[in-house]
Structure formats: structure tokens, C-alpha cells
Amino acid sequence: LGAIAIHWIRQVKEVLNSHEHSITLDHQGPMEELRFWEARAEDLAGISKQLHCAEVLDILSILNKAKSKYAKPVEALAGALHKGSEEAANSVKFLRLLQGPCEQLANLDAAEISSVMLKFLNCIRLIHVHSANFNTIEKVSDLIRRVSSEIIRQCTFHISLHEIFHGDLE
């Protein structure tokens, strides 16, 4: 049972430490960030559900009665999973605010993009003020860079460099 607990500890720590996701800012927008948090919330909820099933609770009970040094770390990781699930749910809740402006941006021509900027800024401000996960300068700056990347991607979709370099500046 101790070996099983060690295996659980390693697996759960690996998932919890994967929090620092590797989405590069240069190419990914806020909707990719949202999809990351949705997947993370689903993963953490699944693992948490597994840790709270009757069989696992029985094993933890046996480990506790045997005074195993592995029981407490598993229980602590269950708490960390709960905290991670709350963080993921909070991120999903607030990042969904950007869905509307992102969908609107996708349907705009380059000349109309400025019309959606105020919506993005209001959403980002709301997220920064009310979200527990985006309340630091670093995290809100990351979110602003993601929105900027999305805007740049939309502009490059509509603006032909070939035409500009051949004299069509309109």
C-alpha cells in the first residue's frame, strides 16, 4: 500500500506542477488560455474524484492506522487538488468574459478592430479586480499580451504585406 501511495503522490504532484503551462505568448490568444484552464479543471476534478472514491479512502484509512508516513502527503495533495480545482474554475469563469470580444474581433475588418478595444480593456480590468488568479501585474500583463497577440493575428489576416510592399497602402 505504501508503494501505491508513493505512485499516487508522484502522479498528483506531476499534474499539480504542470500548472506552469507552456503556451507561448507570441502565438496564443486568450481563448487558448481559456481552453487550457478548462482542460486543467477537468483533469483536477477527475483526479480529485478518484482520490475520494471508497477504495482509495479505504487504503488511506489502512495507511493511517498503520501510521504510514505516506498517508499524510496523499491527504495534503488532496487538499492541493481542491485548491487547484478552485483556481482553475476561477480562471475559467473570468476568462469566459473575453469570449464575446474575441468572437466579435474575429468578425471585424482591420479598420474596425479599434471598436472592440474598449470591451477588451473593460473585461481585463474586471478580471484583474475580481479574479483571485489574475490580480497581479504579471498575470494581467500576460493576459493583455495574449489579447494583443489575438489582435495582431486578426490584423495580419486582413492586411496583405505583399499589397503594401507593392504600393497599395489603403
Phi and psi in degrees as GROMACS dihedral restraints (atoms count N, CA, C in turn):
[ dihedral_restraints ]
;  ai    aj    ak    al  type     phi  dphi    fc
    3     4     5     6     1   -62.0    20    10
    4     5     6     7     1   -40.1    20    10
    6     7     8     9     1   -64.8    20    10
    7     8     9    10     1   -37.8    20    10
    9    10    11    12     1   -63.9    20    10
   10    11    12    13     1   -43.6    20    10
   12    13    14    15     1   -62.3    20    10
   13    14    15    16     1   -41.5    20    10
   15    16    17    18     1   -61.1    20    10
   16    17    18    19     1   -42.9    20    10
   18    19    20    21     1   -61.5    20    10
   19    20    21    22     1   -44.6    20    10
   21    22    23    24     1   -61.2    20    10
   22    23    24    25     1   -45.1    20    10
   24    25    26    27     1   -58.6    20    10
   25    26    27    28     1   -46.5    20    10
   27    28    29    30     1   -62.4    20    10
   28    29    30    31     1   -45.5    20    10
   30    31    32    33     1   -65.1    20    10
   31    32    33    34     1   -44.9    20    10
   33    34    35    36     1   -67.5    20    10
   34    35    36    37     1   -40.8    20    10
   36    37    38    39     1   -61.3    20    10
   37    38    39    40     1   -39.1    20    10
   39    40    41    42     1   -61.5    20    10
   40    41    42    43     1   -44.0    20    10
   42    43    44    45     1   -67.0    20    10
   43    44    45    46     1   -43.8    20    10
   45    46    47    48     1   -65.1    20    10
   46    47    48    49     1   -36.4    20    10
   48    49    50    51     1   -79.0    20    10
   49    50    51    52     1   -11.8    20    10
   51    52    53    54     1   -76.2    20    10
   52    53    54    55     1     5.6    20    10
   54    55    56    57     1   -55.0    20    10
   55    56    57    58     1   -38.1    20    10
   57    58    59    60     1   -77.4    20    10
   58    59    60    61     1    81.0    20    10
   60    61    62    63     1   -70.7    20    10
   61    62    63    64     1   160.4    20    10
   63    64    65    66     1  -109.0    20    10
   64    65    66    67     1    42.2    20    10
   66    67    68    69     1   -81.4    20    10
   67    68    69    70     1   120.8    20    10
   69    70    71    72     1   -76.2    20    10
   70    71    72    73     1   137.8    20    10
   72    73    74    75     1   -67.6    20    10
   73    74    75    76     1   -30.5    20    10
   75    76    77    78     1   -63.1    20    10
   76    77    78    79     1   -28.2    20    10
   78    79    80    81     1  -121.3    20    10
   79    80    81    82     1    -4.3    20    10
   81    82    83    84     1  -116.2    20    10
   82    83    84    85     1   138.8    20    10
   84    85    86    87     1  -102.4    20    10
   85    86    87    88     1  -172.0    20    10
   87    88    89    90     1   -66.4    20    10
   88    89    90    91     1   -26.4    20    10
   90    91    92    93     1   -73.0    20    10
   91    92    93    94     1   -29.4    20    10
   93    94    95    96     1   -68.3    20    10
   94    95    96    97     1   -37.3    20    10
   96    97    98    99     1   -63.1    20    10
   97    98    99   100     1   -43.3    20    10
   99   100   101   102     1   -60.5    20    10
  100   101   102   103     1   -46.4    20    10
  102   103   104   105     1   -62.3    20    10
  103   104   105   106     1   -37.1    20    10
  105   106   107   108     1   -59.4    20    10
  106   107   108   109     1   -48.4    20    10
  108   109   110   111     1   -68.6    20    10
  109   110   111   112     1   -33.8    20    10
  111   112   113   114     1   -63.9    20    10
  112   113   114   115     1   -44.5    20    10
  114   115   116   117     1   -65.3    20    10
  115   116   117   118     1   -40.7    20    10
  117   118   119   120     1   -63.6    20    10
  118   119   120   121     1   -42.9    20    10
  120   121   122   123     1   -61.0    20    10
  121   122   123   124     1   -42.1    20    10
  123   124   125   126     1   -65.0    20    10
  124   125   126   127     1   -44.1    20    10
  126   127   128   129     1   -61.7    20    10
  127   128   129   130     1   -48.5    20    10
  129   130   131   132     1   -66.0    20    10
  130   131   132   133     1   -37.4    20    10
  132   133   134   135     1   -64.8    20    10
  133   134   135   136     1   -39.9    20    10
  135   136   137   138     1   -64.7    20    10
  136   137   138   139     1   -43.9    20    10
  138   139   140   141     1   -66.7    20    10
  139   140   141   142     1   -42.3    20    10
  141   142   143   144     1   -61.1    20    10
  142   143   144   145     1   -40.9    20    10
  144   145   146   147     1   -62.6    20    10
  145   146   147   148     1   -41.2    20    10
  147   148   149   150     1   -63.6    20    10
  148   149   150   151     1   -41.1    20    10
  150   151   152   153     1   -69.3    20    10
  151   152   153   154     1   -18.2    20    10
  153   154   155   156     1  -104.0    20    10
  154   155   156   157     1    10.4    20    10
  156   157   158   159     1   -76.3    20    10
  157   158   159   160     1   160.8    20    10
  159   160   161   162     1   -58.7    20    10
  160   161   162   163     1   -41.4    20    10
  162   163   164   165     1   -63.9    20    10
  163   164   165   166     1   -43.7    20    10
  165   166   167   168     1   -67.8    20    10
  166   167   168   169     1   -40.9    20    10
  168   169   170   171     1   -62.8    20    10
  169   170   171   172     1   -35.5    20    10
  171   172   173   174     1   -64.3    20    10
  172   173   174   175     1   -44.0    20    10
  174   175   176   177     1   -62.7    20    10
  175   176   177   178     1   -43.7    20    10
  177   178   179   180     1   -63.3    20    10
  178   179   180   181     1   -36.8    20    10
  180   181   182   183     1   -62.9    20    10
  181   182   183   184     1   -44.2    20    10
  183   184   185   186     1   -63.6    20    10
  184   185   186   187     1   -43.5    20    10
  186   187   188   189     1   -62.7    20    10
  187   188   189   190     1   -39.8    20    10
  189   190   191   192     1   -64.8    20    10
  190   191   192   193     1   -43.3    20    10
  192   193   194   195     1   -66.0    20    10
  193   194   195   196     1   -32.7    20    10
  195   196   197   198     1   -83.2    20    10
  196   197   198   199     1     1.5    20    10
  198   199   200   201     1    55.8    20    10
  199   200   201   202     1    40.3    20    10
  201   202   203   204     1   -70.0    20    10
  202   203   204   205     1   140.6    20    10
  204   205   206   207     1   -74.3    20    10
  205   206   207   208     1    -5.1    20    10
  207   208   209   210     1   -95.9    20    10
  208   209   210   211     1   -13.1    20    10
  210   211   212   213     1   -66.5    20    10
  211   212   213   214     1   -47.8    20    10
  213   214   215   216     1   -63.5    20    10
  214   215   216   217     1   -43.9    20    10
  216   217   218   219     1   -60.4    20    10
  217   218   219   220     1   -37.2    20    10
  219   220   221   222     1   -65.4    20    10
  220   221   222   223     1   -43.5    20    10
  222   223   224   225     1   -64.8    20    10
  223   224   225   226     1   -38.4    20    10
  225   226   227   228     1   -65.1    20    10
  226   227   228   229     1   -38.4    20    10
  228   229   230   231     1   -67.8    20    10
  229   230   231   232     1   -32.3    20    10
  231   232   233   234     1   -62.3    20    10
  232   233   234   235     1   -39.3    20    10
  234   235   236   237     1   -66.1    20    10
  235   236   237   238     1   -40.5    20    10
  237   238   239   240     1   -64.9    20    10
  238   239   240   241     1   -36.7    20    10
  240   241   242   243     1   -62.9    20    10
  241   242   243   244     1   -41.7    20    10
  243   244   245   246     1   -62.1    20    10
  244   245   246   247     1   -45.2    20    10
  246   247   248   249     1   -62.6    20    10
  247   248   249   250     1   -43.2    20    10
  249   250   251   252     1   -63.5    20    10
  250   251   252   253     1   -37.7    20    10
  252   253   254   255     1   -64.1    20    10
  253   254   255   256     1   -41.6    20    10
  255   256   257   258     1   -63.5    20    10
  256   257   258   259     1   -41.8    20    10
  258   259   260   261     1   -61.9    20    10
  259   260   261   262     1   -45.3    20    10
  261   262   263   264     1   -64.1    20    10
  262   263   264   265     1   -44.2    20    10
  264   265   266   267     1   -62.8    20    10
  265   266   267   268     1   -39.9    20    10
  267   268   269   270     1   -64.4    20    10
  268   269   270   271     1   -42.8    20    10
  270   271   272   273     1   -63.4    20    10
  271   272   273   274     1   -43.8    20    10
  273   274   275   276     1   -61.5    20    10
  274   275   276   277     1   -46.9    20    10
  276   277   278   279     1   -55.4    20    10
  277   278   279   280     1   -46.1    20    10
  279   280   281   282     1   -82.8    20    10
  280   281   282   283     1   -34.8    20    10
  282   283   284   285     1   -68.0    20    10
  283   284   285   286     1   -24.8    20    10
  285   286   287   288     1   -63.8    20    10
  286   287   288   289     1   -20.8    20    10
  288   289   290   291     1   -62.2    20    10
  289   290   291   292     1   -26.1    20    10
  291   292   293   294     1   -85.1    20    10
  292   293   294   295     1    -7.4    20    10
  294   295   296   297     1   -60.7    20    10
  295   296   297   298     1   -47.5    20    10
  297   298   299   300     1   -58.3    20    10
  298   299   300   301     1   -54.7    20    10
  300   301   302   303     1   -60.9    20    10
  301   302   303   304     1   -34.7    20    10
  303   304   305   306     1   -67.0    20    10
  304   305   306   307     1   -41.5    20    10
  306   307   308   309     1   -65.6    20    10
  307   308   309   310     1   -39.5    20    10
  309   310   311   312     1   -64.8    20    10
  310   311   312   313     1   -43.2    20    10
  312   313   314   315     1   -58.4    20    10
  313   314   315   316     1   -39.6    20    10
  315   316   317   318     1   -64.2    20    10
  316   317   318   319     1   -21.5    20    10
  318   319   320   321     1  -102.0    20    10
  319   320   321   322     1     7.6    20    10
  321   322   323   324     1  -100.0    20    10
  322   323   324   325     1   150.7    20    10
  324   325   326   327     1   -79.8    20    10
  325   326   327   328     1   164.6    20    10
  327   328   329   330     1   -56.3    20    10
  328   329   330   331     1   -39.4    20    10
  330   331   332   333     1   -69.1    20    10
  331   332   333   334     1   -19.4    20    10
  333   334   335   336     1   -96.7    20    10
  334   335   336   337     1    -4.5    20    10
  336   337   338   339     1   -60.4    20    10
  337   338   339   340     1   -34.9    20    10
  339   340   341   342     1   -61.9    20    10
  340   341   342   343     1   -22.5    20    10
  342   343   344   345     1   -68.2    20    10
  343   344   345   346     1   -20.6    20    10
  345   346   347   348     1   -99.6    20    10
  346   347   348   349     1    -6.2    20    10
  348   349   350   351     1   -60.3    20    10
  349   350   351   352     1   -43.1    20    10
  351   352   353   354     1   -62.0    20    10
  352   353   354   355     1   -38.2    20    10
  354   355   356   357     1   -62.6    20    10
  355   356   357   358     1   -44.6    20    10
  357   358   359   360     1   -60.5    20    10
  358   359   360   361     1   -47.6    20    10
  360   361   362   363     1   -64.3    20    10
  361   362   363   364     1   -39.3    20    10
  363   364   365   366     1   -64.8    20    10
  364   365   366   367     1   -42.4    20    10
  366   367   368   369     1   -63.1    20    10
  367   368   369   370     1   -44.3    20    10
  369   370   371   372     1   -64.3    20    10
  370   371   372   373     1   -40.2    20    10
  372   373   374   375     1   -63.8    20    10
  373   374   375   376     1   -44.0    20    10
  375   376   377   378     1   -60.3    20    10
  376   377   378   379     1   -44.5    20    10
  378   379   380   381     1   -62.0    20    10
  379   380   381   382     1   -46.2    20    10
  381   382   383   384     1   -61.5    20    10
  382   383   384   385     1   -41.0    20    10
  384   385   386   387     1   -75.4    20    10
  385   386   387   388     1   -38.5    20    10
  387   388   389   390     1  -105.6    20    10
  388   389   390   391     1   -17.2    20    10
  390   391   392   393     1   -87.4    20    10
  391   392   393   394     1   137.5    20    10
  393   394   395   396     1   -74.2    20    10
  394   395   396   397     1   -18.9    20    10
  396   397   398   399     1   -99.8    20    10
  397   398   399   400     1   -15.6    20    10
  399   400   401   402     1  -120.7    20    10
  400   401   402   403     1    34.3    20    10
  402   403   404   405     1   -98.0    20    10
  403   404   405   406     1    10.1    20    10
  405   406   407   408     1  -109.9    20    10
  406   407   408   409     1   157.7    20    10
  408   409   410   411     1   -59.9    20    10
  409   410   411   412     1   -40.4    20    10
  411   412   413   414     1   -63.2    20    10
  412   413   414   415     1   -45.2    20    10
  414   415   416   417     1   -72.0    20    10
  415   416   417   418     1   -38.6    20    10
  417   418   419   420     1   -72.2    20    10
  418   419   420   421     1   -32.5    20    10
  420   421   422   423     1   -64.3    20    10
  421   422   423   424     1   -40.5    20    10
  423   424   425   426     1   -60.6    20    10
  424   425   426   427     1   -42.4    20    10
  426   427   428   429     1   -65.4    20    10
  427   428   429   430     1   -41.0    20    10
  429   430   431   432     1   -63.9    20    10
  430   431   432   433     1   -39.8    20    10
  432   433   434   435     1   -63.5    20    10
  433   434   435   436     1   -37.7    20    10
  435   436   437   438     1   -64.8    20    10
  436   437   438   439     1   -43.0    20    10
  438   439   440   441     1   -63.6    20    10
  439   440   441   442     1   -42.4    20    10
  441   442   443   444     1   -59.3    20    10
  442   443   444   445     1   -41.9    20    10
  444   445   446   447     1   -61.8    20    10
  445   446   447   448     1   -39.8    20    10
  447   448   449   450     1   -65.3    20    10
  448   449   450   451     1   -41.2    20    10
  450   451   452   453     1   -65.5    20    10
  451   452   453   454     1   -44.0    20    10
  453   454   455   456     1   -61.9    20    10
  454   455   456   457     1   -42.7    20    10
  456   457   458   459     1   -60.3    20    10
  457   458   459   460     1   -42.2    20    10
  459   460   461   462     1   -67.0    20    10
  460   461   462   463     1   -40.1    20    10
  462   463   464   465     1   -63.5    20    10
  463   464   465   466     1   -44.5    20    10
  465   466   467   468     1   -67.1    20    10
  466   467   468   469     1   -23.6    20    10
  468   469   470   471     1   -68.2    20    10
  469   470   471   472     1   -35.9    20    10
  471   472   473   474     1   -95.8    20    10
  472   473   474   475     1   -20.3    20    10
  474   475   476   477     1  -104.9    20    10
  475   476   477   478     1   124.5    20    10
  477   478   479   480     1   -95.4    20    10
  478   479   480   481     1   112.9    20    10
  480   481   482   483     1   -63.8    20    10
  481   482   483   484     1   -34.0    20    10
  483   484   485   486     1   -59.1    20    10
  484   485   486   487     1   -45.3    20    10
  486   487   488   489     1   -66.8    20    10
  487   488   489   490     1   -39.4    20    10
  489   490   491   492     1   -64.0    20    10
  490   491   492   493     1   -44.7    20    10
  492   493   494   495     1   -69.7    20    10
  493   494   495   496     1   -15.2    20    10
  495   496   497   498     1  -105.8    20    10
  496   497   498   499     1    21.3    20    10
  498   499   500   501     1    98.6    20    10
  499   500   501   502     1    -5.9    20    10
  501   502   503   504     1   -88.9    20    10
  502   503   504   505     1    91.4    20    10
  504   505   506   507     1   -88.9    20    10
  505   506   507   508     1    -5.0    20    10
